[in-house]
């Protein structure tokens, strides 16, 4: 089965990730997963939240989410039924996590979520499906929901494509910010932050994106004392930089 003939066919993608599940198990939790958890917690994730994890794979990040969200709920989905079976086997008695094998474009759930997480998932879904995909996610958001997206930096992925193509998955696209933002705004969502960072290389190799529901976007002015302190810290930092 070639990448060219199967990359847009759900059955082909499902079969590829069924075969990829063993490699995910052997990789286990790495630096990326811990970094993402720390970013989520810094972004407001708490122990009582409801979370939709799209593209859970064999449940690697799920295991960290499950250990942290002790009084909330996690719904983890993946197109690979084999991966979902492996992930579910990690939590045989837990009532806090639910696994569903489904194509994300077909996902429907009766509840809305506080956080929706796509950790290195979006680059593996064809770009022409992104607008519909984000629409599915938006339908599962309430006014205060947030979407957390982590993707490879497009230039880093371009480099891997040129130098180590054997490391690529069946679909591995370099995602430009302009097209991604167009799909986001067309679905009525708002960009909170877009930040590149370094993880495994000296250069920035990943991008973190936070989205919110436009309907829930408001401004809450900080107390004057807080602003004064920030100004003082900024002034001190500026003068120190001149020394």
Secondary structure, DSSP 8 states (H G I E B T S, - for coil): --HHHHTT-HHHHHHHHHHHHHHHHHH-S-HHHHHHHHHHHHTT--TT-EEEEES-TTTHHHHHHHHH-SSSEEEEEES-HHHHHHHHHTTTT-SSEEEEE--GGG---SS-EEEEEEES-GGGS-GGGHHHHHHHHHTTEEEEEEEEEEEE-HHHHHHHHHH-GGG--SS-----HHHHHHHHHHTTEEEEEEEEE-SSSSS--EEEEEEEEGGG-------HHHHHHHHHHHHHHHHHHT-
